[in-house]
Amino acid sequence: MEKKLISVVGPTAIGKTKLAIDLAKYFNTEIISADSRQFYKEMSIGTAVPSNEQLNAVPHHFIQHNSIQENYNVGDFEKGALNVLDNLFEKYDIAIMVGGSGLYVDAVIYGLDSFPEVDREIRTKLNTIFKQKGIEAIQNQLKELDAEYYAKVDIQNPHRIIRALEICLGTGKTYSSFINKKKPPRPFDSIAIGLSTERSILYDKINKRVDTMIESGLIEEARSLYKHKHLNALQTVGYTELFNSFDGIWDLDFAISEIKKNTRRFSKRQLTWFGKNKDIIWFDVSTPFDEILDKIIHLKKVM
């Protein structure tokens, strides 16, 4: 029987974890998390790590397996996830992957683009420019060196901008020229299930989730991580806003409102990313589990 990877994707707070667990229980298999915010053991509340009850219901991989002190990127995840899948497919015909980090999901399903090695000093200099002059400086540089990639990258994500710039500067070629090349096929078939809902319902879910995080101790968690705020892992929604509050830049109420606003913006970027993927089969989050399951079983038979 051909091995199958079933991926559950969609925006933050939509309910991906529950569906993934229900599918893993039905198919008696295990889950790979492709949520890059949940990789770090020091970050729990602000990243909405599944509860202990959820984690105990089904074996999970790549949940809080790294420290914020470690350098860990999408290439590391791709290699690790493929190794885990090799092991899982020795025991099961089906594995589940779940997450809202589109680049990480795509890395496992389709593979990453290949880039030449460049001088690490280039990234160091770009990080210095970003810290001293802000994101606009590196945005403008990318627009000048690779207008094609500038038009489609998340322009508010400094890590992706710097990654593209270091390739441009280190090779003398555009970042765009290295991407979307043909990659070797994976030794498994993929079925991608997307969850969606009306924008107003999603935003209400997000706002309520942030309120729950605050009640659960997000402020205290962020305060315990404040001394590490310079680390890449902490340059993320839910923490940077509270760090601004601790620095006296914003008051606490405004910081919390910014977490909600920036999480809503993040969800829009997730929907844009996944919306470009024609392989994803979308369901409203209110769709009964049996209906989603019937579709998956039908796809398994025809693939």
PyMOL commands that set and color helices and strands:
alter all, ss='L'
color gray80, all
select helices_A, chain A and resi 16-27+36-38+52-57+74-91+102-109+120-133+135-145+147-150+158-171+175-178+199-216+218-228+232-234+240-246+252-275+289-302
alter helices_A, ss='H'
color red, helices_A
select strands_A, chain A and resi 4-9+31-33+60-61+94-98+189-196+280-284
alter strands_A, ss='S'
color yellow, strands_A
deselect
rebuild
show_as cartoon
